[in-house]
Amino acid sequence: MSAAPSRGFWPLRDLPVVGWLLAVVVVALAHPFVPVPRWLMIHLLLLGAITHAILVWSRYFADALLHTAPGPDDRRVQGRRLLLLNAGVLTVVTGVLGGAWSVTLTGASAVAAAVIWHGLALVRQLRRALPSRFGVTVRYYVAAACLLPVGAGLGATLARDPSGPWHDRLVLAHAFVNVLGWMGLTVVGTLVTLWPTMLRTRIADGAEQAAGRALPVLVASILLAAGAALAGSAPAVALGLVGYLGGLAVVARPSLAATRGAVSWSYATWSVLAAMLWLGGALAALAVGVITSPTWAEAAGWFGWLSPYLAGGFGAQVLIGALSYLVPVALGGGPGPVRAATAVLERGSPLRIAVINAGLLVCVLPVPSAVRVPASVLVLAGLASFLALVFPAIRASRRAKRAPVTEPVVWRAADRPRGQVTGLAAVGVAAVVLAVAAGAAFDPTTLVAAAASSPATSQPPAVTPTGETTTVAVTARDMRFTPATIEVPAGNRLVIDVTNADPANVHDLVLETGHHSGRLAPGESARIDVGVVGHDLTGWCSIVGHRQMGMVLQITATGAPTPPGTREPAPEAQRVDLAADPGSTAHDPTLPPAPEERVHRHTFTVEEVVREVSPGVTRTLWTFNGTAPGPVLHGRVGDVFEITLVNNASIGHSIDFHAGALAPDGPMRTIAPGESLVYRFTATRAGIWMYHCSSMPMSAHIAAGLFGAVVIDPPDLASADRSYVLVQSELYPGAEGEPVDMGKVQAERPDAVVFNGHPNQYDHRPLPARPGERVRIWVLNAGPNRATSFHVVGAQFDTTYKEGGYLLTPGHGGSQSLDLAPAQGGFVELTFPEPGHYPFVSHVMVDAERGAHGVVEVTG
């Protein structure tokens, strides 16, 4: 048997919840730099803070309701259980972030073991206790403890194979068991007695009987919803959710009756009430989403859209609301200290409640990210205010305990004038409205998007409106929209709920009518109100290359003809001037010396920069460290390269070093904006090796500038008087602001073929040399499409090295060119017989005439 929490401060009981909540705040603030931030925030809150609180406070209420006293070893035993739980949660987080399934499984097993231990203790306590009016609450706790290990097993299964065919159904089953079972049953069972206690009113007659009737309904509904999700029956899932809502209604009826006699409406009561409303609303919306989704991916997308509101609106608010009431009581010391601590935790309560819930409501609406972000920041601030108040509340309790026995006059929640309550709530709502206005002002295009998403701006329908609305959930994942085709009866209003279910890539949905979801980070959702549909429409993802990869959505208006399209012509791309002098933007072709250190550590930052690709022609480039090509790395066989990749761009990117050999799953994965990874490899073979972004479509990412060279010297490579590096690539400039024209890429029609990023730049800035000097020229063909045949006019190579081996060495003849397919490289060596200007070209002559041309100027 384990102990109920003792009065006063107990670090192992009280600090972990605060620590988990602080971790949630830190991850929320640093989410662009944290892997899987949404998963991490939700699990730090639900698995960390709330699970710890459940183990502590369900034990507290069990002792109080069953009138049992703790034994001499109870605090020590409960301490071990709490240590096991928190160690398990940390292990789960470590395993998921590190991609180590065995570690994740170990952590999930530890969490399940701690909860099973807790449940067995409650069962023993029930058996030993005398009959109690509210023993049914403890039965809720036991049922919840039986469900958590099942949810932990489902979660561990998800972690093992995130891309498995059952993934979407497992997500739903895992959520139903853990959120509705472990959390939901505990909360509902506790509120039977805690709710009227917080209101300082009597428990309504029949409350315990209602709770007893509802428990089997709730448990059966959870099992039905989870089992139906695994079995693939959407109607049964919806039935389970409706049944759960029915069980909640049975319990809520006497609780609502208790509110009529409420003495005190405090932060705790308003927060808990709001939490339960969010739970009911989210479950109703999820039931509708599941039953209307044609695929399980879309049903999981509905849950993904609702999960922040279940976690923040329900989970966080019910936890903070309950703790705002329970912490002063647990600190003890009599009425004075309890009221002193409560007074601190009540500070600004109407303002905080209004900010949290108004902000969440704004985030639910189909608003662009420029509006959603400030609203979510206010929600976070409102929730985090509890952390700023809890320690002053503890100090206030201690001061009151040291005060004279005469009870001081302390402010109480019920003493606040009604006008002050209304005024503070109005201030909170006004703060959210101002944040929304500031977001729209910061990015005025959001107003255009909002206007484009209104039915008033849709093309006039070719049919009479029916008055009906068709709502479809669309998921963006793996370079596809699911479903890829939507059928809507002509004359119906169409509403599209689009969710980005990709783990790293940014996506959006643009319709030919001008409606736009805005860019959606992984896990984000948006709603597009297309208006009345009278003809077929096409939509696509506007992120560079994604449309060409197949991210196209077709909307078919059934029962109506398809009129000719009326889309605006695409803006003309700037034309590259092949004869212009690049001036200060010329790229230094000199090979940097290899460092003495055998371990090379570099940070590569992916940036979106606006640069001239030729004078007067600017283009948005995707770059490593601001240059295209990226930095040249130089080393020897056996050197270790440790590259930290930081994605400061607006979409997902990655990096692939051909100079190393290792499984691509981890180091070459696409990382979301704001994230980073460490890529470590050993150079085991010599040559000039390409590195590039390997995110799909690769042709777009390489053509936009994300490529570079690693030079690994062959062993015993003789010194040269001069060493140069030339990286050939292709330019496919798109319209203003677009890094690449994917139509040109797919047709292999580059505007320019260049060495080191600019056409003909070494005609204006020749490579210097002197007669008789040994000149080594490393050449890499980065493509993405065109082959090359490197040639120096008027000279012959006495050494050629290609793809790791010598084709020609001095004294064994001569060579006129070095042929390289995309991603191949090598070097040539030559000496110039006399002063003069020696052009070097790609002997694919059409490419030499497109800019793959330069000059070696031999003087002296």
N, C-alpha and C positions, 0 to 999 in steps of 0.2 A: 504494500500500500504506500502511496506517496502523499506528500504534504500539500495542503492548501497554502497559498501564499500567506506569509505572516505579515502583520502590520509593520510599517516602517520601510526603509529602503533596503532592498536586497539586490546587489548588482547583477547576479546571474539571472534574476527574474526580470528586472526592470530595464537593464541597459541594452540587451540584444534587440528589442523592438525599436528603440531609438536608433541603434546602429544601422539596422536594416533600412529604416526610413531615411536616414541620412545618406545611405548608399544609393537609394532611389533618386534622391535629389541630385547627387553628384553625377550619376549616369545621365539624368535628364538634362543637366546643364552641359555635359561633355559628350552628348550622344553622337555628334559627328565624328568623334575620334574613338568611339567604343564599338567593338564588334557586336552584332545583333542587339542593338540597344533596346528595341521594343521588347523582345523576349526577355532581356536581362531586367528591365524595369518591372515588367509584370511579375516575374518570378522572385525578384528581390522583395517585392511587396507581398504577393500572395503566399509564396512558399517560405519566404524568410520571416517577414514581420508578422503576418497574420497567423501563420501556423504556430509560431512561437507564442503569440498571444492566446491562441486557442488552448494550447497545452497548459498555460498558466491559469487562465481565468475560468475555463471549464472545470478545472480542479477546484478552484475557489468556490464556484457556485455549487458544485456537487457536495462539498463539505457543508456549505450553508444550508442547502435544501434538505440534505439527508440527516443533518444534525450529528455529524460524525466529527470526532476529534482526531487530529494527527498524532501518529506515534512518534517515539523518540528519534527514529532514523528517517522520518519522512522527508525532511528538508534535504538530507544528503542524497536520498534516492532520487528525488525530483531533480536535484542538481545534475546528477549523472544523466538522467533522461534528457534534460535540456541541452547538456553538452553534446550528447549523441545527435540530437536533432540538428543543432546549429552546425556541427561538423559535417553532417550529411548534406545540408543545404550548400555549404561552401564547396564541398566536393562535387556536387551536381553542377554548380556554376563553373567551377574549374574545368570539369570534364567537357561541358558543352562548349565553352569558349576555346578550349584547346583541341577540340575535335577528337577527344580520347573517350571512346564509348565505354571501355572497361572502368574508367574513373567515374563516368556518369552513372553507370550501373551500381558501382560501390556506394556512391552518394545516395542514390534513390533507395537502395536497400537499407542504408542507415536511417534515412527519414522514415521509411515504412516501419522499421523495427522500433523506433522511438514512439511512433503513434500506436502500434500494436501494444507495446508495453503500457502506454497510457490507457488504452481501451481496456486491457485486462485489469488494471488497477481500479477503473471505474466499475467493472463488472463485480469484482470482489467487494467493493464498497457497497454496491446495491444489495448484494446478498446478505451482508452483515448488518445493514441498517434496518431500522424499524420502518413500517410503511409511512410514506410521506405524501402530502397532498400534491407536491410538485416533483415527485420522483420521475414523472414522465420527461422532464427536462434532461435528466441524466441519461435516459434511454435515447434521446436525440444525440447526446454526445457519443454514446456507444455505437449507434448506427453510423455516425459520421466517421468514427475511428475505424470501422470496418471497411469503409469505402476508400479512404485515403491510400492504403497499400495497393488497391486495384488501380487507382489513378496514377500512382507512382510507377507501376509496371507498364501502363500504357505510355507514360512519358518516356521511360527508358527505351521502349520499343521505337518510339518516334525518333529518339536521338540516334538510334543505330542506323536507320535507313530513312533519312529525311526525304528522299526522292522515291520511296516505294509506292506501289500502286494503291496501297491502302492509306496513304498518308493523310489525305483530306478527311476520311472517315475516322481515322485514329485521333486526329486533332479534335474533332467534335466530341468523340467518346471521352477522351482525356479531360476535356473542359467540363462536360456534364458531371462526371464523377467527382472531380475536384472542386469545381466552383459551386455546383448545386448541392453536392453531397457533403464533402468535408467542410466547406465554408458555410454553405446555405443552411444545412441542418443545424450546425452549431449556433449560427446567428438566430435562426427562428426559435430554437429551443430556449436560448438565453432570453430573448425578448419577451417571452411569456411572462416572466417575473421582473426582468430589468426595466422594461418599458414603463409600466405603471410606477415603478420605484423612482425612475428619473423624473416622471411627471408629478411625483409626490401625491399620488392618488391611490385608492384601493384597487386591488386586482378585481376585475369584473367577474361576476359569477359565471361559472361554466368555462372559464379560461383553460383550466387543466383538462376538462373533458374535450374541448375543441382541439387542444394540442394532441391529446391521445388519438382522436379520430384522424387528424391530419397526418400523423407520422407515417402510417403504412401507405397512405396515398402519395406522400412525397417520396418515400423510398422506392415504391413501385414505379413512379413516374421517372425517377432518375435511372433505374435499371432499364426501363422501357426505352427511354431516349438514347442511352448509351448503347444498349444492345442493338437497337434499330439502326443506329449509325454504323456499327460494325457490320450488320447484316445488309446494309444498303437499302433500307426502307425509309424514304423521306416522309411519307404520311405518318408512319409510326413514330418517327422522331418528333414531328409536330404534335402528335397526340400526347407524347410524353411531356413535352413542354407545356401544353395546355393543362394537362393533369397537374403538373407542378404548380402552375399558377392557381389552379383550383384549390390545391392544398394550402397555398399561402393565403387564399381568401378565407378559408375556414379558420385559420389561426388569427387572421387579422380582425375578424369581426368583433370578438371581445376586446381586443386591443384598441380598436377605434372607439368602442364604448367607453373605455377608460379615459380617453382624451377629454371627454365632456366634463370630467371633474378635475382636470389638470390644475395644479397650483402653480407650477413653474414651467415655462417654456424657455429652455436654455440652449446654449450651443449644442450640447450633447443631444437633446431631443430633436432639434431641427436637423442636425447632421444625420442622425439615424433615420429619421423619417425620409429625408431626401435620398438616402442610400437605398431604402426599400423601394421607393418609387423608381429609381434608376434600374433596380433589379427587375421589377415587374415590366417596365417599358422595354428593357433590352430583351427579355425573354419573349415578349409578344412580338417584337420586331424579328427576332431570330426564327420564331415559328413560321412567320410569314415568309421570311427569306428562304428557309429550307424547303417549304412546300412549293414555292414558285421557282426554285432553281432547277434548271434542266440537268445540271451535273453536280457532282459532289465537290468539285473544285470551286464552283460558284457558291455552294452552300458554305464551304469553309471560308470563302471570301467574305460572306456576310458575317460570319463569326469574327474574322479578322478585323472587319470594320467596327464591330461592336465591342471587341475585347478591351480597348482602352476605357470605354464607358462602364463596362462591368468592373474593371480593375480600379479606376479612379472614382467613378460615380458611386458604385456600390461598395467595393472592397475598402478603399481608402477612407471613405466617409464613415462607414459603419465602425471601422477600427478606431479612427480618431474621435468620433463621437462617443463611443463607449469608453475609451480611455480618458476623455475629458471628464467623465463622471466618476470612473473607477479609481483613477490615480489618487485624487484627494482622499477617497475613502480608504484605499490601501495604505496610504501614508499614516493614517490614523491620528491619534492624539486628542480626539474629542471634537465637539462641534466647532470650536474656534479655529483650530488648524485646518479642518476640512473646508470651512467656509473661506478661509484666507487663500488656500490653494485654488479653490474653485473660482474665486474672484479674479485671480490672475488668468486662469484658462478661459474665462469668459470675455476677456478684453476684445473689443471689436467684433463680437460674435455675429451680429446681423450683417456687418460689412463682409466678413469672411464667408458666411454662408451664401450671400448674394453673388460674390465674385466667383466662387467655385462653381455654383450651379448655372449661373448665367454664362460663364465662360464655356462650360461643357456643352450647353445648348448651342452656342455659336459653333463649336467644333463639330457638332452633329450635322449642322446644315451644310449644303454643298457650296462652301466658301473656298476660295483659293488659299494657297498656303501662306501668302502675305497677310491674310486676315487670321487664318487659323493659328499661326505661330504666336502672335501677341496674346491671343485669347488663351492659348494653352499655357503660356508663361504666367498669366494671371492665375489660372487654376492651380498651377504648381506653387505659386507664392501663397495662395490661400491655404492649401493643404500643408505646406511647409511651415506656416505660422505656428502650428502646434508645437513643432520642435523648438521654435524660438521662445515659446512660453512655458514649456514643461519644466525646465530647470529653474526659472524664476518662481514657478509654482512650488517646487520642492523647497526652495529657500524661504518662501512665505510661510509654508507649513512649519518649518523648523523655527522660524521667528515667533510664530504664534504659540508653539509649544513652550517656548521660553518665557512667554508673557505671563503676567499675573493671572491668577485663577479667574478673576472677574472677566467675563466674556466681552471682548471689545465689539463695538458696532462695526460690522463688516458689510460691505456691499454684497448684495445677492442678485442673482439674475432677474428675479421677479421684481426687484426694486427699480429697474430701468424704466423711465417714462415711455409710454407707447409711442409718442412722437419721436423720441430719440431713436427707438428701434427702427421705425419706418424711415427716418432720415438716413441712418447708417446703411440700411439695405438699399436705399435709393442711390447712395454714393457708390456702393459696390456695383450696381447695375450700370451707373454712369461711367465707371472706370472701364467696364467691359466695352461699352459703346464707344468710348474714346479710343480704346485699343483697336477696335475694328476700323474706326475712321482713320487712325494713324497707319494701319496696315494698307488700307486702300490708297491713302495719299502717298505712301512710300513707293508703291508699285501701281501706278494708275492703270496699267494694262489689266489689272484685276477687275476694274470697273467695266472695261470693254468686254472682258470674258463673261462677266456677270450679265451684261446686257445681251451679249450674243447667246447666252444660255436661257434667255426668257422666251416664252412662246411668242411674244409680240414681234420678235425679230426673225422668226422662222420664215422660210419662203412660203408664199401663199399656197395653201393646199389645193390640190386639183379636185378634191372631193369635199362633200359636206361633213363638218365635224360630227362625230358620233356621240361625243360627251363621255366616251370611255377612255380609260388610261391604261396603257401597257407599261409595266415596270419590269426591267430586265437587269440582272446582275451580270456584269462582264468582268472577267479576271484577266489581267495582263501578266503573262509569265512565259518564260522560255521563248521569247520572240514571237508570241502568238497571243491573239485575243481569244478567250474562250467564253461563250461560243463565238465563232468567227462569222456567223450569219444570224441575224435577228429578223424574225418575221413579225410584222405588226399590221393589223387590219387597217387598210386605208381609211383615214378620217379619225383614227385614234390618236390621242396624245401619247408621246413616247417619253419615258423617263429612264435614263441609263445610270445605274450605280456601278461605277468602275473602280476596281481595287487593284493596286499593284502588289501582286503576290510574289514577285521576284525577290530573292534574298539580297541582291546588291544593285540591280540596275534601276535607274530612273526611267519612268515611262509616262506617257500622257495619251489622251485620246482627242483627236481633232476631227470634226466632221466638215464636210464640204460646205455646209451652211454657215460655217464660222463658229459653231459651238465648240467649246474647248474645256477640258477638265482642269487645265493647269498641270504643271509638272508634279508628279506624284513620287515621293520617295518610297522605298520599300515599306510595305505595310499601310501606306496611306490610301485613302479613298476619296472619291468626289462624286457628286451627283450632277448629271447633265439633263436639264429639262429641254428636250428637243422641240417641244410643241406639237402641233397637229401635223401628222405625216401624210402627205398626199402623193408621194412618189418615192422611188428607190433612192437611197443615199449611200455614200461611201464615207468611211472614217479610217483613220490611220494614226500610228504613233509618229510624232514629228521629230523625235530624237534622231540625230543623223544616222542613217543607215538602217534604222529599225523597220521602216516601211518596206525597204527593199528586201529585208530578211523575212518578210511575210506578216508583219504586224498590221493587217488590214481588217477592218470590220465592214461587213456588207449588211445594210439595212434594206429589207425587201418589204415594200408596201403591197400586201396581198389585196387583189381586187382593184388595182389601179394601174394605168399605163405608166411607163417610165419616160418622163419628158427629157429632152436633151439637156445636158448639163450647162450650167451658167457660171462656172468658176472663173475667177480672175486669172489672166495669164501670169505665169511665174515671172518675177523680176529677172532682168538680164544679168548674168554674171559679168564681173569685170574681166577684161581681157588682159592677159599677161603680155607685157612688152619685153620681147626676147632680146632686144638690142640695148636696153637701158643699163646704166651703171648702177649697181646696188649701193654704192657709196659706203657709209659707215656700217651697213648691215652685212657686209661681206664676212664670210666665215673663214677663220684661220685654219688652213689645212694641215698644219705642222703636227706630226705625231708627238704627243707629250711623252716625256721620258717615263720609263717604268719606275715606280717608287722602290726604295730599298726594302720597305716593309713587305712581308709575305702575306699579311692579312690586310685587305683593302676594305675600308668601311666608308660607305657613301650613302647619302640620302638623296633619293630621286623624288622630286615633288611634281606631280601632274598638275599642270596649270593651263588655263585657257587664256591665251594672250592674243592681242590684235597686233599683227606685224605686216610689214610690206613684204610681199613675195616677189615683187618687182616695183620700181619706183612708181608711186601713184596708185598701186594696186594693193589694197590691204585685205587681209583675210584673218578670220579667227582661227588660230592654230591650237591644236592640242599638243602640249610639249612636255618633255621631261626637263625640269629645271629651266624652263623658259626658252629653250632652243630646239630647232628642228633641222638636222638631226640632234639627238641628245648628246650628252657628254661622251667623249671617247675615253674608255678605260684601257689601261695598258698594264700588262703583267707578264709573268712567266709560268711555265708549266709547274703545277703544284701549289700555286698561290690560291688563297682563299678569298673570296669576295663576299662581303656581307652588305647587302643593299636594303635599306629601309625605304619602302615605297609609301609615300603619303599622297592621298588623293584629295587635292584641293579644287577639283573640278566640280561640275554640276551634275555629272552622271557617273556611272560605274566605270572603272578602268582596272587594268592589271598589268603585269609585266612578265615576259618570257625571255630568259637568257639562254641562247643556243650554246653558250660557252660552258654550261654545266649540264650534267645528266642526273636528273632526279624526278620522282613522280610529280606530275604537275598539279595534283589535286589541291594541295594546300598553298604552296608559294605562288602558283600562277592563277589563283582564283581571282575573280572579279571582286573588288572591294567597293563599297558604296562611298559616296562623297563624305569626306571627313574622316574616313577610316584609314588605317595603315597596316602594313605587314612587313615582316623581315624575311628576305630571300637570301639564303646562304648556299653557296656552291663552291666546289673546288674545280679549278681549271686543270683538267687532266690531259688535254690535248691542245696542240698549237694551232694557230690559224687566226683569221679575222672573222669573228662571230657576230651575228646579228642579235640584237635584242629589240623587243617591240611589245606593244600592248596586244594581248591575245583575247581581249573581249570581243564579243560578236557585235556587228560583223567586222572581222579583222581587217578586211580591205579598207573599210572606212577609217578605222583607228590608225592604221599605218599611213594611209594617204593623207590624213589630217596632221601628221607630224610626229606620231609616237613611235620612234625607232631610233636606233643608234648602233654603235660598233664597240666590240671588245677585242682588242688586239692581244694575243698571247704569242710571244716570241717562240719560234722553234728552238730547241736546245742547240747551243753552240752557234747561234745565229751571228754571223760576222757583222761588224759595225758598218754603218753606211755614213757617207758625208751628210746626206739629207734624207729625211723620211717624211713622207706625206701620207695623209689618209683622205681618200675620196669615197664618199658614200653616194651612190646613185639612187635617186628616187623620182617619183612622178607627182605632178601637181594637177589637181582636178578642182580648181576653185569653183565654188557655187555662188549663189546670190550673196548680197551684202549680209555679213554676219554669219554666213554658213561656212563651216570649215571645208566642206567637200560636196561635190555634186555626184551623188551616187549613180545617177544615170550614166554619167561619163565613165565612172569607175567600172561599172558592169559592161559597158560597151568597149572598154579599153581605149578610150579616146582622151588621153591627157592633153591639157593645154601646154604643158611644158614637161620636159625630162631634164633633171638637173643633177649637178654634183654639189653636195653639201648645202642643199636647200634653196639655191638661187640659180636661175638660168644664166649661163655664160658669165658668171661672176669672175672667173679667172681669165677671161679675155681682158677685163678691165684691171684685174689685180693678179698679174701672172705669177706663177710659182718660180722663184729664183733658183738658179744653178750656175755652175761654172764648168768649162770644158774639162773633161777628165775626172770630174767628181763622180763617185758612185751614188746614184740616186735610187732610193727604194720608194715605190708608190704602192701602198696598200689600197685595194679596191674592194668595196662591198656593194653588192646589188641589193638594196632594201626593197625594191619593187614599189607597190605590191604586185604588179602585173608584167612589166616589161623585162625581157632579157637584155643583156649587154655584151658587147665585144670590145674590150678596152684596147685602144691603139694610140700610139704616139707617132704623129706624122713626122717623117724624116729621121726616125730612130729605130733601133732594133733592141729587143730584150735579150740579154744573155742569161737571165735567170727568170724563171716563172715558177710560181708556187700556187697551187690551187687546192682548196679543200683538204688541207692537212698533208700534202705531199708535193715534192718537187717534180715538175714536168720537165724542167730544163735547168742544168747547172753550168757554170762557166766552163768553157772549153769544149762543150758538146753541141755547138750549133747556135742557132738564134731563133727568136720567135717574134711574130708581128702583132699578135693580139692575145688577150686573155678573155676567154668566153665565160660568162657567168649567168646562170639562171637566177631568178629571184631567190634571195636568202643564201646565195653562195658568195664566197669571197676568196681572196688570195693576194699575192703581191707580185710585182715585177721589179727587176733591177736593170739599170742601164747606165751607160755613160754617154755624154754628148761629145761629138768629135770637135765641134767648133761653135763659136758664138752664133746666136740666131734665135729665132722664135719658132718653137716646136709645138704645134697644136696637139692637144690630146682630146680624143672624142670617144663616144660610143660608136662603133662602126655599124650599128644598126642606124643607117644614115638618116632616116626620118627622125630619129631621136636626137642625133647630133644637131639636126636643124631645129629641133624643139628646145635646145638649150643645154644638151649634154656635151659641152664644148668648153675648152679652156686652153691656156698657153703656158708652156714652160719657157721662161726667158733666160737664155744662157748668155752670160756676159763675161768679159775679161778675156 
